[in-house]
Amino acid sequence: MNALNKLLVGSLSLALGCAVLSAKAEEKTLKLYNWADYFAEDTLTRFTQETGIKVIYDVMDSSETLEAKMMSGHSGYDLIFPGDTVAERLMRAGALQKLDKSKLEHLDDIEPGLQALQTKYPYSRHAVVPYTWGSIGLTYNVEMINQRMPNAPTNSLDLLFKPELAAKFADCGISMIDSPDEVLAVVLNYLGHEPRSGKAEDLAEATALLKSIKPYIRKFQSQPVTQLVNGDICLSLGYSGDMTQAQRSADAAGKKVQFAYRIPREGSTIWMDTMAIPKDAQHPEYAYALINFIMRPQNMADISSFTGYPTSSAKARPLVAEDMRGNPDIYVDEATYARLIPGKDIPQRDMRARMRAWTAFKTAQH
């Protein structure tokens, strides 16, 4: 090979090498941190097909892990899905970006009730977009409850918090969510106190009420779906999504059983999972692109129908599976939104007092 040919081959090799390096450098990748199975089955695939942005989906195992990763910095994530109170703490600590609303296409689609509740979060309201949400309420086996108490007050916490009523359902099984902050908030609100109170006298009254019904509680658990479907429990204080998941599981198994869910008339807590961009995100523009894609009404409806939880999009509501959108305690009206208690970043002193109250309740002897 003569000198000229060698020069040409060398130049071509160099050009090809640069092209490969350039292609690798331009590969668009977004790193995502979220709970498992928290999109519709094809959400991320269609996003990549449309935008060319590859998504690396890391599964979150707990809110505590998410918070620790964000607080330590340099997580490498471009988009995260913190719960409402976690987002409050992260934004207060400077771990999240304030969102540029001009880059968000569907903010006006958010349910008015959720928009009003979002104003109750002083730190994170400018740093998150609400994703999915739910409430704490009563899930129950309709037939089992009716057999033991016709015309039972299923829309009231009296059903569980009055010992003489709770006793009627002890034989078919009562479950309570194993979450001290949420249960205490519901109990304190029922008693007419500040839901996030750390006052000794308020917590003593709440503990006394809980101790009075403890003999009738079979399980403390955050995922009662299997026990509901198997008939091991007939009444549960827990997440709104439990009813939808239990009903779908029972239907798939061919079981003739009907479950219902009610938000108590006395009021209850709301939780919101949100979308947020870490302060040190390497590709915030990709995060905005995914948020906008997710917030499209049909995409949000698909997510809601798949996960069993309502999403924040009002425009998605008519497109959601009928078993959800037709339930006024899952997709709620404005009056019900007004009964929901937002999360709060509780001071450590109050949190410790509440944990002591919860421990005293759980360890109490019958």
Secondary structure, 3 states (H helix, E strand, C coil): CCHHHHHHHHHHHHHHHHHHHHHHHHCCEEEEEECCCCCCCCHHHHHHHHHCCEEEEEECCCHHHHHHHHHHCCCCCCEECCEHHHHHHHHHCCCECCCCHHHCCCHHHECHHHHHHHCCCCCHHHCEEEEEEEEEEEEEEHHHHHHHCCCCCCCCCHHHHCHHHHHHHCCCCEEECCCHHHHHHHHHHHCCCCCCCCCHHHHHHHHHHHHHHHHHCCEECCCCHHHHHHCCCCEEEEECHHHHHHHHHHHHCCCCCCEEEECCCCCEEEEEEEEECECCCCCHHHHHHHHHHHCCHHHHHHHHHHHCCCECECCCHHHCCHHHHCCCCCCCCHHHHCCEECCCCCCHHHHHHHHHHHHHHHCCCC
